[in-house]
Amino acid sequence: RPPNAFILYRKAKQPDVVAQNKNLTNAEVSKVISKMWWKENEEERFQWEKRADRMKLKHMQDYPDYVYQP
């Protein structure tokens, strides 16, 4: 399943947040990054949305018969 915009953003930001806050749990890191995400301007979030759309398109091309089944 392709990642959404926030997952891509989180993956990119996690190393910096962990480096600055070595004592945070994974859940706390997610909360910090979530706050960062909502403080980003529309243009920045739009760029992450475009990346997610490209990954979704590639996933659809690579796996045309894929059906998400939770």
C-alpha positions in Angstrom: 0.0 0.0 0.0 1.5 3.4 -0.9 2.2 5.9 1.9 0.2 9.0 2.2 1.6 12.5 2.4 2.0 12.6 6.2 3.7 9.2 6.3 6.3 10.5 3.7 6.7 13.7 5.7 7.1 11.8 9.0 9.7 9.4 7.4 11.7 12.4 6.2 11.5 14.4 9.5 12.0 11.6 12.0 15.8 11.4 11.9 16.1 15.2 12.8 13.5 15.0 15.5 15.1 11.9 17.1 18.6 13.5 16.9 17.3 16.6 18.7 15.3 14.6 21.3 16.9 11.3 22.0 14.7 10.6 25.0 11.4 10.6 23.1 9.4 7.5 22.5 8.2 6.6 19.0 4.7 7.8 19.9 6.1 11.1 21.2 8.1 11.6 18.0 4.9 11.1 16.0 3.2 13.8 18.1 6.0 16.3 17.5 6.0 15.6 13.8 2.3 15.9 13.7 2.5 19.4 15.2 5.2 20.2 12.6 2.9 19.0 9.8 0.0 21.2 10.8 2.3 24.2 11.1 3.6 23.8 7.6 2.2 26.2 5.0 -0.1 25.0 2.3 2.6 25.0 -0.4 4.9 22.7 1.6 2.0 20.3 2.4 1.0 20.4 -1.3 4.5 19.2 -2.3 4.2 16.2 0.0 0.7 15.5 -1.4 2.2 15.5 -4.9 4.9 13.1 -3.8 2.3 10.8 -2.3 0.3 11.0 -5.5 3.3 10.0 -7.6 3.9 7.0 -5.3 0.3 6.0 -5.5 0.4 6.1 -9.3 3.6 4.1 -9.4 2.0 1.6 -7.0 -1.0 1.3 -9.3 1.2 0.7 -12.3 3.4 -1.9 -10.5 0.4 -3.7 -8.9 -2.6 -3.2 -11.2 -4.7 -5.9 -9.4 -4.0 -4.7 -5.9 -7.0 -4.4 -3.6 -6.5 -3.1 0.0 -7.9 -5.7 2.4 -7.5 -4.6 6.1 
